[in-house]
């Protein structure tokens, strides 16, 4: 379950990182950095937090997956220039990455025996950490700080998995339900413009 969610998140966040790079007119190296940070940054922070060798440093597939996604997106861009910054496509890929990485962060925290605070923290950091680093590097206000409900969804996913674990209900089926429920919630929240009230 962890690996499935991890690779779904990597593919989705690599795509959204690519779209952000194209929107900001970065060169090839800048695009590569944007893609890698978005797809892998949160997972690196997550694994370091639980004193674990980062998954990316012990498996070759994450980096290979990112390179394949990037090559396909470059080819796709050249063939259909109007489609690469298609907003619904960006929102969908970003939503899939958000939910997938929230799940992997929560699972790692649960496996490490962390309490509710730890599960919420790792779900949040895994989901938004890479995007925050990317946005800071390209001199943008991090997306999660402008869209209050974005980070809230990561916390809700963490909470749901913590509760499921308390009752020994974590399985492929419950993970699938949480995954799709999270995506639906994210998309509804985006189009309904849900947000946390400003102070």
N, C-alpha and C positions, 0 to 999 in steps of 0.2 A: 504493500500500500504506500509505503514511504517513497519508494523509487518511482512508482507511477506518478504520484503527486509532484515529486521533485522534477521529473522531466517535463511534465505538462507545464509546470511553473517556469522552467528554464526556457522552453520554446515560446511561451506566451510573453514573458518579460523580455526575452531577446528581441521579439517583434516590436514591442512597445518602445524599447530602448532605441531600436533602429528608426522608428517613426519620429521620436523626439529629436534624434540626431539629424534626420533629413529636414525636419521643420526648422531647426536652428542652423542649417547649412554648414554642418561640420564636414571636414575633409575625411579621407578614408580612415586615418588613425583615430581621429576624434570619434568617428562613428563606431569603430571597433571598441574603443574605450567605453563609450556610452552603452553599447550592447553588453559587454562583459560585466560592467558594474551593475547594470540593471538586473541582469540575469543571475549573477553570482554573489553580489555584494552582501545581500541580506543573509544568505546561507553561510558565508564566511563568518560574519559576526555571530550568528546563531551557534555554529560549531565551536568557535573559540570560547563563547560564553559558558559552554558545558564542558570545557577542557577536553575537546575532542578534535582530532586531526580533521580539518575541513574535508568534506566529502569530495569537493572539486580537486583536492590535492592527492587523493588516493584512487580516483576513477578518471579514466580518459574520456568517457562518453560525454560529460557535461561540456567540455571545451569543444569536442568534435561536433556535438549537437548545435552549439552556438554558431560555429563556422558554417555548417550546412544551412542553418536558418538564414544566416546573413547572406550567403551566396544566392539562395533562392529569392530572398527579398530584393537583392540588387537586380537580379534578372527580371523579377516581376516589375520592379520600378522602371526598368528600361522599356519593357513592353507596354506597360499601362501606367504612364506617369500620373494620370489623374487619380488612380486608385490608391497609391501608396499612402496618401495622407487622408484617406477616407475616414471620417470621424467615427462612425459606428464600428469600423474595423479596429481602430485604435482602442475604443472603449471596451470592446469585446475581448481583445487580447490582453489588455491591462486587467480586466476583471478576472479572467481565467488565471492569470499570474498571481493576482492578489489572493484569491481563494486557495489556490494550490499551495502557495508558500505559507499562508496562514496555517494550513493543515500540517505541512511538514514541520513548521516551527513548533506547533503544539505537540505533535507526536514525539519530537526529539525531547521536549521538556518533560513530557509524561514518562518517556523511557528513562530519563535521567532522574526520575523521582522528585521533580520539583513541585512546589505547591501551586496554588491558583495564581499567585502573583507571577511566578516563574513561567507558567504556561502562557499567561496573557502577554508577558514581556517578549517571550521568544516568538510567539505567533505574530506579534506586531512588528518586531525587528526584522524577522525573516521576510515578511510581506513588504515592508516599506523601506528597509534599510538601504538596499541597493539604489532605489529611486531617489532617496534623499541625497546620497553621496553623488549620484549622477547630476542632480539638479544644482547642487552646490558648486560642482566643478564647472558647469556651463553657465554659472552665474544667474540662476533662476531661483525664485522662492520655491522650496520643495512643494510638490503637488499635494502631499498629505497635509501640509499646513494651510493650504488654501481651500481644501475640500474636506471639511470636518468629518463627514460621514464615511469617508474613505478609510481612514484609520480605525474608525469605530467598528466597521465590518470585520476587520482583522481581529479585533478584540472579541467580538461576538462569536466568531468561529472558534477562537481559543476557549471561550467559556463553554460553548456547546461540546467541544471534545473533552474538556475537563469533566463535565457532568456525565457524558457518555462513559468515560473511563471509570468514574465512581461506581457506576452500576454494571460494569463489565459488558458494555454494549458496543464497543468499538469493533467493527467488522467492515468488510468490503462494501456491504450494502448500506450501512449507516454512513460510511465515508462518502459513498456516491450521493446519498441524499443530502448530506451537508454540503458537498461540492456544488450540486446544482441549485440548492436553496440559496447558497451564498452568491452565486452568479446572478440569479434572478433578483435577489435583494439589491445587489450592487447596481444592476442596470436600471431597476425601478428607481433607486435612490438618485441615480444620475439624471434620469429624464424628468423625475418629479422635483429635482433640485432640493432634495432633503439635505439639511445641514444642521450642525450643532449651533445653537444660538451664540452670537458674539457677545463678549463682555463689554 
